Amino acid sequence: MAYSTSLKEIAQAILAILDEDTTLGLRANYLGHTSKIPTYPATTVQAIDIDREIGGTHKFKLEFAHEVLIHYCKVGSREDNEAAILQLIDDVTALLATDRTLGGKVIFSLVSNAKVVDIARGSVMIRGALLSIASLSRETF
């Protein structure tokens, strides 16, 4: 099986999983940074980096890092939306765990870190979450 060696392809696979879901109530999903998000909740999927190591004769081990930034709502009282954001973190993590190979593009992927964040968008502060996704692939030649 040929696995992906592209940050963009893996980001698109993560985005496809988010786009196909209808149960989480995500209104829009974007590839890469976007400065204007018209509706919430929404996500952006960003490629962070790729590490390539020798994995044997004619093989490389590839480790990819991506982030999913969930834009939940304009900042208000933390007590009003903290539980909902934490639940959305759990739900998105569970959704991404349903296809750990990202459609066969990687050997394995997982949400390696998740936290609640405040996001500055111009003069507006958005409450959201940042999920770090680690995935492992290989390249042979």
C-alpha positions in Angstrom: 0.0 0.0 0.0 1.3 3.5 -0.9 0.9 5.9 2.0 0.8 9.6 1.7 3.9 11.7 1.9 2.1 15.0 1.6 1.1 17.4 4.4 -1.6 18.7 2.2 -3.1 15.3 1.4 -3.3 14.4 5.1 -4.8 17.8 6.0 -7.4 17.2 3.2 -8.2 13.7 4.7 -8.8 15.2 8.1 -11.0 17.9 6.6 -13.0 15.3 4.7 -13.8 13.4 7.9 -15.0 16.7 9.5 -17.0 17.6 6.4 -18.8 14.2 6.2 -20.0 14.4 9.7 -23.5 15.7 10.3 -23.9 15.0 14.1 -21.5 17.5 15.6 -23.2 20.6 14.3 -20.0 22.0 12.7 -21.3 24.6 10.3 -18.1 25.1 8.2 -14.7 23.5 7.9 -11.7 25.2 6.2 -8.3 24.0 5.0 -5.6 26.4 6.4 -5.9 29.7 8.2 -8.9 31.8 7.3 -9.4 35.3 8.6 -13.2 35.5 8.3 -15.4 32.8 9.7 -19.0 33.8 9.2 -20.7 31.2 11.4 -19.9 29.1 14.5 -18.9 26.4 15.4 -16.4 26.0 12.6 -13.0 24.4 12.2 -9.7 25.1 10.4 -7.3 22.3 9.6 -3.7 23.4 9.5 -0.6 21.4 8.4 2.2 22.0 10.9 5.2 19.9 9.9 6.7 16.7 8.7 9.6 14.8 10.1 11.4 12.2 7.9 13.7 9.6 9.5 15.5 6.6 8.0 13.3 3.6 8.8 15.4 0.9 7.1 16.8 0.0 3.8 14.9 2.0 1.1 12.4 3.2 3.8 11.6 6.5 5.5 9.4 6.9 8.6 7.3 10.0 8.3 5.7 11.7 11.2 3.1 14.4 10.4 1.7 17.1 12.7 -1.6 18.9 12.0 -3.8 21.1 14.1 -7.6 21.4 14.1 -8.7 24.7 15.5 -12.3 24.7 16.6 -13.9 28.2 16.6 -16.8 27.8 19.0 -18.3 31.2 19.9 -17.5 34.7 20.6 -15.9 35.1 24.1 -18.5 35.4 26.8 -18.7 34.0 30.2 -16.4 30.9 30.5 -19.0 29.2 32.8 -21.6 29.5 30.0 -19.6 27.6 27.4 -16.8 25.7 29.0 -18.8 22.4 29.3 -20.0 22.6 25.7 -16.5 23.2 24.4 -15.1 20.3 26.4 -17.8 18.1 25.0 -17.1 19.2 21.5 -13.4 18.4 22.0 -14.4 14.9 23.1 -16.8 14.5 20.2 -14.3 15.7 17.5 -11.6 13.4 19.1 -14.0 10.4 18.9 -14.9 11.3 15.3 -11.3 11.4 14.2 -10.7 8.1 16.0 -13.3 6.4 13.7 -10.7 6.4 10.9 -7.2 6.3 12.3 -5.7 5.6 8.9 -7.3 8.7 7.4 -8.7 6.8 4.5 -5.6 4.7 4.1 -3.3 7.7 3.7 -1.3 6.9 7.0 -0.5 3.9 9.1 -2.0 5.5 12.2 -3.2 8.8 13.5 -4.4 10.2 16.8 -5.3 13.4 18.7 -2.2 13.8 20.8 -3.2 17.0 22.6 -6.3 19.1 23.1 -7.0 22.3 25.0 -9.4 25.2 25.3 -8.1 28.4 23.8 -9.1 32.0 23.1 -8.5 33.0 19.5 -8.0 36.6 18.4 -9.7 37.4 15.1 -9.1 41.0 14.4 -10.9 42.9 17.1 -13.0 39.9 18.0 -12.1 37.2 20.6 -13.3 33.7 19.9 -13.5 30.9 22.4 -12.5 27.5 21.0 -10.2 24.5 21.2 -7.0 23.4 19.7 -6.5 19.7 18.8 -3.0 18.5 17.8 -3.0 15.5 15.5 0.0 13.2 15.1 0.1 10.7 12.2 2.6 8.1 11.1 3.3 7.1 7.5 6.2 5.6 5.6 7.8 6.1 2.2 9.7 3.4 0.3 11.9 3.9 -2.7 
